[in-house]
Amino acid sequence: MYSNIVARSAIRSRLASRQVMRSDLYHFENSNGQNIPFNTKNRTGLAVKMTLYLGLGFAAPFLGAYWQFYKAGN
């Protein structure tokens, strides 16, 4: 009984992997910068945006702690 279940699941996994591995379903161009969701041509703008994004993420806990201390002081 268990061997039958294992055999069926093995067959299903093989069939599923064949469908996923087909390469003719999608077409992707091989050009630089097309696989990321932002523009890398404007280097200054990219540097400013990355600095703001990463800086705000780093500063968020400190801003939250400051706000809690500020509220407790009143």
For each residue, the residues with C-beta under 8 A, 3 or more apart:
1: 4 5
2: 5 6
3: 6 7
4: 1 7 8
5: 1 2 8 9
6: 2 3 9 10
7: 3 4 10 11
8: 4 5 11 12
9: 5 6 12 13
10: 6 7 13 14
11: 7 8 14 15
12: 8 9 15 16
13: 9 10 16 17
14: 10 11 17 18
15: 11 12 18 19
16: 12 13 19 20
17: 13 14 20 21
18: 14 15 21 22
19: 15 16 22
20: 16 17
21: 17 18
22: 18 19 25
23: 26
24:
25: 22
26: 23
27:
28: 34
29: 34
30:
31: 34
32:
33: 36 39 40 41
34: 28 29 31
35:
36: 33 40
37:
38: 46 49
39: 33 42 45 46
40: 33 36 43 46
41: 33
42: 39 45 46
43: 40 46 47
44: 47 48
45: 39 42 48 49
46: 38 39 40 42 43 49 50
47: 43 44 50 51
48: 44 45 51 52
49: 38 45 46 52 53
50: 46 47 53 54
51: 47 48 54 55
52: 48 49 55 56
53: 49 50 56 57
54: 50 51 57 58
55: 51 52 58 59
56: 52 53 59 60
57: 53 54 60
58: 54 55 62
59: 55 56 62 63
60: 56 57 63 64
61: 64 65
62: 58 59 65 66
63: 59 60 66 67
64: 60 61 67 68
65: 61 62 68 69
66: 62 63 69 70
67: 63 64 70 71
68: 64 65 71 72
69: 65 66 72 73
70: 66 67 73 74
71: 67 68 74
72: 68 69
73: 69 70
74: 70 71
